[in-house]
């Protein structure tokens, strides 16, 4: 059984108001952080990077400076996250991956995925057939004066399922208009399988706005 990584990197970064993936932190473009985490994990057999045409050239240029034996493929993203995931699955199908192989789907905008969390998720998936990280969050009242619910969780990525499960979920996608927000929702909706969750990390927060990056950089400094 192999483990295949999928990095979703085709977003337009409109809300970031800049080229998010190539914003530098400590003299390194953000996109390199998740790529290196996957390549250096010791457990990823192949990697598919989903991106747009312009960034494909730029990422390939960055990879010239990285030595790896892992096979890396590039494919173009779709109009939605769901389409991009489906494109990645079609690429993996072309590569004849085994139905029981695990597919690790991660948002590149969660650039600072801790290596230990990635390893824990993959190990958890091998024991439970799926895995996804979560962090606890708070739901406030409209006037921000009080908590409405303290038991809300945010599901992060990477989200892991075997290839057979994902293909079953995304083949059905072609027959309906339901547009899922992430992999766990798609799989749950179409197969009834709920992802097995483990605790995630605040460092793994999705970078949507520049303020998000500022907050994560503070956390990085504290941890170092």
C-alpha positions as CSV (number, residue, x, y, z in Angstrom):
1,X,0.0,0.0,0.0
2,X,1.3,3.4,-1.0
3,X,0.6,7.0,0.0
4,X,0.1,9.7,-2.6
5,X,0.1,13.4,-1.8
6,X,-2.2,16.0,-3.5
7,X,-1.4,19.7,-3.0
8,X,-4.3,22.0,-4.0
9,X,-2.6,25.2,-5.2
10,X,-4.9,26.5,-7.8
11,X,-6.7,29.3,-5.9
12,X,-6.7,32.9,-7.1
13,X,-5.7,34.4,-3.8
14,X,-8.2,37.3,-4.3
15,X,-8.8,37.9,-0.6
16,X,-5.1,37.9,0.1
17,X,-4.6,40.8,-2.4
18,X,-1.4,39.4,-3.7
19,X,0.3,36.2,-5.0
20,X,-0.1,34.3,-1.7
21,X,1.8,31.2,-2.7
22,X,4.9,33.2,-3.6
23,X,4.8,35.5,-0.6
24,X,8.1,34.9,1.2
25,X,8.5,34.0,4.8
26,X,12.1,33.7,6.0
27,X,13.3,34.1,2.4
28,X,11.2,31.1,1.2
29,X,8.0,31.3,-0.9
30,X,5.0,29.9,1.1
31,X,4.3,27.2,-1.5
32,X,7.7,25.6,-0.7
33,X,6.8,24.9,2.9
34,X,4.0,22.3,2.2
35,X,5.9,20.8,-0.7
36,X,9.0,20.3,1.4
37,X,6.9,18.9,4.3
38,X,5.5,16.3,2.0
39,X,8.8,15.5,0.2
40,X,10.8,15.2,3.4
41,X,8.2,13.2,5.4
42,X,9.6,9.8,4.4
43,X,6.1,8.4,3.9
44,X,4.9,10.0,0.7
45,X,5.4,7.9,-2.5
46,X,4.2,10.4,-5.1
47,X,3.0,13.9,-5.2
48,X,0.5,15.7,-7.4
49,X,0.5,19.5,-7.4
50,X,-2.7,21.1,-8.7
51,X,-2.1,24.7,-9.9
52,X,-2.7,27.2,-12.6
53,X,-0.5,27.6,-15.8
54,X,1.5,30.5,-14.5
55,X,2.3,29.0,-11.1
56,X,3.1,25.7,-12.7
57,X,6.2,27.2,-14.4
58,X,7.1,29.1,-11.2
59,X,6.8,26.1,-9.0
60,X,8.8,23.9,-11.4
61,X,11.6,26.5,-11.3
62,X,11.6,26.4,-7.5
63,X,11.9,22.6,-7.5
64,X,15.1,22.7,-9.5
65,X,16.8,23.4,-6.2
66,X,15.3,20.4,-4.4
67,X,16.7,16.9,-4.6
68,X,14.1,14.2,-4.3
69,X,13.4,10.7,-5.6
70,X,9.7,11.2,-5.3
71,X,7.7,11.4,-8.6
72,X,6.0,14.8,-8.9
73,X,3.2,15.5,-11.3
74,X,1.5,18.8,-12.2
75,X,-2.1,19.2,-13.3
76,X,-4.2,22.2,-13.9
77,X,-6.9,23.0,-11.3
78,X,-10.6,23.3,-12.1
79,X,-13.1,26.1,-11.5
80,X,-13.7,24.9,-7.9
81,X,-11.9,23.0,-5.2
82,X,-14.1,20.0,-6.1
83,X,-13.1,20.1,-9.8
84,X,-9.5,20.3,-8.8
85,X,-9.8,17.3,-6.5
86,X,-11.4,15.4,-9.3
87,X,-8.7,16.3,-11.7
88,X,-6.1,15.0,-9.2
89,X,-8.0,11.7,-8.9
90,X,-8.1,11.3,-12.6
91,X,-4.4,11.8,-12.8
92,X,-3.9,9.2,-10.1
93,X,-6.1,6.8,-12.0
94,X,-3.9,7.3,-15.1
95,X,-0.9,6.3,-12.9
96,X,-2.8,3.1,-12.0
97,X,-2.7,3.6,-8.2
98,X,-4.1,0.8,-6.1
99,X,-7.6,1.1,-4.8
100,X,-6.3,0.7,-1.2
101,X,-3.6,3.3,-1.6
102,X,-4.1,6.3,0.6
103,X,-4.6,9.8,-0.9
104,X,-3.5,12.7,1.3
105,X,-5.3,15.9,0.1
106,X,-3.9,19.2,1.5
107,X,-4.5,22.9,0.9
108,X,-1.3,24.6,0.1
109,X,-2.7,27.7,1.8
110,X,-2.1,25.7,5.1
111,X,1.5,26.2,4.4
112,X,2.9,25.5,7.9
113,X,1.5,21.9,8.3
114,X,3.7,20.4,11.1
115,X,5.6,17.3,9.9
116,X,4.6,15.4,13.0
117,X,0.9,16.1,12.3
118,X,1.2,14.8,8.8
119,X,2.9,11.6,10.0
120,X,0.2,11.1,12.8
121,X,-2.6,11.5,10.3
122,X,-1.2,9.0,7.9
123,X,-0.7,6.5,10.7
124,X,-4.2,7.1,12.0
125,X,-5.6,6.6,8.5
126,X,-3.9,3.3,8.2
127,X,-5.6,2.1,11.4
128,X,-9.0,3.8,10.8
129,X,-9.4,4.0,7.0
130,X,-9.5,7.8,7.1
131,X,-8.1,10.8,8.9
132,X,-8.5,14.5,9.2
133,X,-7.3,17.1,11.7
134,X,-9.5,19.4,13.7
135,X,-9.1,22.4,16.0
136,X,-11.7,23.7,18.5
137,X,-13.2,27.1,17.7
138,X,-15.8,29.4,19.2
139,X,-19.1,30.7,17.9
140,X,-19.9,34.2,19.0
141,X,-23.2,36.1,19.2
142,X,-23.7,38.7,16.5
143,X,-22.6,41.5,18.9
144,X,-19.5,39.5,19.9
145,X,-20.6,39.8,23.5
146,X,-20.8,36.1,24.4
147,X,-20.1,32.6,23.2
148,X,-23.1,30.9,21.6
149,X,-21.4,27.5,21.3
150,X,-18.0,26.4,22.7
151,X,-18.2,22.9,21.1
152,X,-17.6,23.9,17.4
153,X,-14.6,22.4,15.6
154,X,-12.9,23.4,12.4
155,X,-11.8,20.6,10.1
156,X,-8.4,21.3,8.6
157,X,-6.4,19.4,6.0
158,X,-4.7,17.2,5.0
159,X,-7.7,14.8,4.7
160,X,-7.0,11.2,4.0
161,X,-9.0,8.4,2.4
162,X,-8.2,5.5,0.2
163,X,-8.4,5.8,-3.5
164,X,-11.4,3.6,-3.8
165,X,-13.5,5.7,-1.4
166,X,-12.6,9.0,-3.1
167,X,-13.3,7.7,-6.6
168,X,-16.7,6.5,-5.4
169,X,-17.5,9.9,-3.9
170,X,-16.3,12.0,-6.8
171,X,-17.8,9.9,-9.6
172,X,-21.2,10.7,-8.0
173,X,-20.2,14.3,-8.1
174,X,-20.6,14.3,-11.9
175,X,-24.2,13.4,-11.5
176,X,-25.4,16.1,-9.1
177,X,-25.0,19.8,-8.4
178,X,-23.8,19.5,-4.8
179,X,-20.5,21.4,-4.4
180,X,-18.7,20.3,-1.3
181,X,-16.4,22.6,0.7
182,X,-13.8,20.0,1.3
183,X,-13.0,16.3,0.9
184,X,-14.6,15.1,4.1
185,X,-17.9,16.7,3.2
186,X,-17.9,15.1,-0.2
187,X,-17.1,11.7,1.1
188,X,-19.7,11.9,3.9
189,X,-22.4,13.1,1.5
190,X,-21.8,10.5,-1.2
191,X,-20.6,7.4,0.8
192,X,-21.8,7.9,4.3
193,X,-18.2,7.5,5.7
194,X,-17.3,10.1,8.3
195,X,-13.6,11.0,8.5
196,X,-11.8,9.8,11.7
197,X,-10.6,12.9,13.4
198,X,-7.4,13.7,15.4
199,X,-6.4,17.0,17.0
200,X,-4.8,19.4,14.5
201,X,-2.6,22.5,15.0
202,X,-3.0,26.2,15.1
203,X,0.1,26.4,12.9
204,X,-2.0,24.6,10.3
205,X,-4.4,27.5,9.9
206,X,-5.5,28.3,6.4
207,X,-3.9,31.6,5.1
208,X,-6.7,33.5,3.5
209,X,-5.9,37.1,4.4
210,X,-2.6,38.8,5.0
211,X,-3.6,39.1,8.7
212,X,-3.7,35.3,8.9
213,X,-0.1,35.1,7.8
214,X,0.9,37.7,10.4
215,X,-0.7,35.7,13.2
216,X,0.9,32.5,12.1
217,X,4.3,34.2,11.9
218,X,3.9,35.2,15.6
219,X,3.1,31.6,16.5
220,X,6.2,30.4,14.6
221,X,8.4,32.9,16.5
222,X,7.0,31.7,19.8
223,X,7.6,28.1,19.0
224,X,11.2,28.8,17.9
